[in-house]
Structures are given as structure tokens and as C-alpha cells.
């Protein structure tokens, strides 16, 4: 399953890398405007490349894993959790993709009975492939062919932890998330907002940040990245595989040396509570 997730995600990443310059010459141009629609709010975009890429992924999975269920961000699909189900995000970080900010990813994961067992996240701009299988560790494959085993940082103090997060699209949720950031910022080293939960989770795995927390993620946002983080040693909290973004549940991944203390801090400020839409 890991090999399938790598094959499919790498093919999808190549498509995204090729299509971006073809579709988006500049934000605000007529061609770009025709290629973008919106979903939950006016600030939540979906592009023609998102839908093309999900179709590509579904086609490859049908060839390589016929009969398996698929749940994707753009086309939906099987919301059951029995047996094998592939969880697909064709572009995680669509706003970054739209603006040409080099932080967007392909995420493909396999779950068995609702538990992630294999997954791949491709950082499209960097050409890096993060992948893991349950019980077999996590690795990053660089564009130059180098392969690195992934391990979290050895940070032991929350006050020295670099914390990644993200924000939802609904104004009320954003307001509450802003309040949480104000409460947390004096308690940690600093906070980063990259714009892709899948990449944030891989950054925990590779030691580029010490922890990640975010409310309102759907399974396609965390299914692969949370497994990669866990296989790199992170302590991970994920919601039910049936949970959707509207439920507002929190996802947390933290280096083991600060996981318990960070959990206590998040609990103290109310950041472990759901923020439903």
C-alpha cells in the first residue's frame, strides 16, 4: 500500500507541477479567474487543477487497487470506515498554489478499518516525497535521490517549541483561532502558519517544527501526514475518521519530549475543544 501511495502521489505531483504555469499566468488574470471556483466560503478556492488531479489519482487507484473505496476532497466518495479506503487530497494548500507560494502538497493515504496504515505526501515545489507505513518508519526522498529517515526533534520544553498551525475559512472559527493564538504565543518559542496541514505534519516528522495543531481538518488533510509524523516518533491526536471539517475537531502532532506538556497547555487555553462551524 505504501508503494501504491508513492506511485499515485508522485504522478499527481508531476501533473500539478506541469499544469500550474499553464493555467495561472498571474493571480487576477482572466485565465486564472476562469480556473477558480469556491466552496465553503468566498476565501475557500478550488481550481481546475484540483479536480483534474483528483480524477488522475482516482484513475490510478482504480488500476492499482481495483475495488478499494476512495474518499477525496473534491469528489467525495465512500464515507464508511470498514475495510480498505483511500483518502485523497489532490492539492493541500490550494490558496498557496493559487498565489504561487511554494507550499502545497499531494496527500494520498490508505486506511484499514479507519486507521491509516500507509501514506505519502509530496511537497510539489520542493520535489520531496514523505512516506510511511505503519510500523515501518517514515522517510523523506529528496529530488536529488537522497533518502532520509525521519525523526522528530528532541525538544523538551514547551517554551522552546516551534508550533505550526492553520486557520479555517469561516469568520467565527477564525476569530476563535485568533484568540487561541494570542493565548499560546507567549507560551511557545514561536508560531508558523505555512498553509498546508499535510506539510505541517511532515515538518513535525522531519524536525522542521516541533509540533502542529489545527481545528477543522477533514480526513484528507491529516490521514497521510499524521501517520508520517507518528512513524517519526510524534505523539499524535486525530479525530474519528468520520469527522469532517464542519465538526471542528482538533488534530495535534508533537515531538515526544514536549507532547504531554503541550497537551496540558492546549487544554488550559481551551485549544483541545472543538470549534464547530
N, C-alpha and C positions, 0 to 999 in steps of 0.2 A: 504493500500500500504506500509506503514512503516513496518507493521508486516511481509509482504511478503519479503521486502528488508532485514530485520533482519534474517529471516529463511534461505533465499538463501545465504546471505553473510557469515553467521556462518557455514553453511555446506561447503561452498567453502574454508573458512579458515581452517577448520579441514582437508580437503583434502591436502591443501598446506603444512600444518604443518607435516602431515604424509609423504608426498612424498619427501620433501627436503632431509632428511637423506638417503632415498632410492636411490635417483638419484645422489646427489652430495656428494661424499666422500671427495673430495678436488678439488679446482679450478686447472685446468690444467691436471687433470687425464683423462684417456681415456674415462671413462664412462661419465664424465662431458662434454667432448668435443662433444660426440655424441648427447648429450641432448640439445645443444645450437646452434641456428642459429642467423642470424642478419637481421635487417630490413632496416631502413633509411641509416645507416652508419655502419661501422665495430664495432663501440662502442655502438650500439643500439641493445641489445640482446633480443631474445625471446627464452624461454625454453619450453621443452615438458610439463612442469607443467603449464605454462601459457595456452597452448592450451587445455590441459586436463581440467583445471579449468573452462575455458570459456564454454566448452562443458557441464560440470556439471551444471553451472549456467543456461545456456540456457535450459537444460532439466528440471530443477526445475521450471523455469518460465513458460515453456510450460504446466506443470502440474497445477501450481497455478494460472496462468493468461493466459489461452489459448486465442489466437487471438491478444494479445498485440504485438506491434512491439518491436524489440530489436536491439540495436546498440552496438557492442562490439569492443574492441581494436584489437583483433586478427582475428576475422571472419567478421568484418564489419557489414553490415545489413542495416536496414531502415534508410536512412538519411533524411526522411521527419520529420516535426515537428508537424503535425496535430494529435490530439488525444493523446492516451497514448503511450509512448515509454520508454522502459527501457534502461538505459545507464550503460554499464558494463566494468569494468577494472578488469580482473582476478588476476593480480598482479601489483600493482602500486609500483614501486621501484624494478624492476627486477634486476638491477645491484647489489643492496644490497642483494637481495635474492640469486643471483649467488655466491656472495662472503661470504655469511653467516653473513652479517651485519644485526642486528635485527631491521630493519626499513623498512618494506614492508607491503602492505595492500591490502585488497579486497575492491572494491568500487562498490556498486550497488545503482542506483537511478532510480526513476520513474519521468518522466516529462509528463506534460499535456500541449499540445499546446506549447511546447518548454520551459516550466517553470518547474524547479524542485519542486516537491511537497512532496517527501518522499525520504529518502536515508539513507544508512548505510555504514560506513567504519569500517572494522575490522583490528586492529593492530595485525597481526598474532602472532608475537613473544611475545607480552605482553598479548595477550588474551583479549584485551579491545575492546569493541563494542561501537562505536559512532553512534548515530542515531538521526534523526529528522523528523518531519512532519511540513509542512508549517503552521504557526500559532499556533503550539502546543509545541514549545520549542525544546531543544536538550539535550540529556543525554549521559553519558558515563557509561557503565556497565562493571565493573571490573571482572577479572577472579574469584575472591573470592565471587562474587554475589553482592557486594556493587554497588549502583547506585548513580550517582552524576548528578545534574542539571548543565549544562554548562553555564558559563558566561565569557565574555572577561575580560581582565584586565581593571583597572581604570586609566591607564597611561594617562597623559595629555600633555606631552612634547615629540616631535619627537626626541630630543636629548637623551631621556631616553628610547626610543623604541627599543626592540629587534626584528629584522626584519629577517624573513625566506625567502629564495629564492631557485631557482633551475636553471639549465643550460640546454640548448638544446644539440643536438648531432652534428649539422653542424658547422664546424670550423668558418665560417663567423659570424654566430649568437653568438657563444661563445665569439668571440672577442669583439663584441659589448656589450654583457652582462658583460664581464670583465671590460669594460670601465665604464659602469653604476655602478658597484660595487665600483670601485675606486672613483667615484664621490659621492656615497652615504655613504660610510663607515665613513668619517669624520662628517657626519650629524646625525648619529644614535648611540645608545648605542653599538650595535654590530650586526653582521650578522651571521646567521646559515644556513647551507646547509645540510639538512637531507637526501634528495634523494627520497622523495615521496611527490608529491604535495598534495595528499589526506590527508596524515598525517600532513603536514604543516597546512592545513586549519583547521583540527581538533585541532591542537595545538593552533591556534588563538582562537578557540571556548573555549578551556579549560584553557586559560591563560598561557600556557607554552611558547608562544611567543606573541608579541603584534601585529604583522602584517605579512602578506605574500604578495609577488608579484612575478610574473613569466610570461615570454613570451613563446608563442609557445605551450600552452597546448591544448589538444583536449577535447571534451565534457566529455569523460570518466574520465579524470583527475580531473575535477572540479565539475561535476554535483551533486555528493553527498556531498562532502566536503564543497562546497560553501554554500549549504543550511544549513548544520550543523553550520557553522560559523555565518551565518545570524541569525539563530534562537537563537544563543547565544549572540546576540547583535552586531555583527560586521557589519560594513558598507562594502558592497561587490560590486565589479565591475567585471562582467563577460561578455565575448563576446557573439555574436549570437550563438544559439545552432547549427547552421550550420557551424560554424568556425572550421577549422582543425588546427593541429599543424603547417602546412606549412604557414598559414596566419600570424603567429607570433604575434597575439593579446595578450594583457596583461590581467592577472587576478590579482585583488587586494582584499585583505580582511584585515581590520584594526579595532582595538578596537575603539569604538566611540569617545573617548576623543582625539585621535590623527588623526582620519580619514581625516578631512579637511586639517589639516596642512601637513600631509604626502602626500596627493594628490597634494598639491602645490609644495612640494619638488620634488616629482616624475616628475611632469610636468616641473619644472625648469631644471632638468637634462636630460629631454627627455625620461624618462622611461615609460611614458604613450603611446609613439608612438609604433606602431607595428614593429617587426623585422622579416619580411618575409624571407623565405628561397630562 
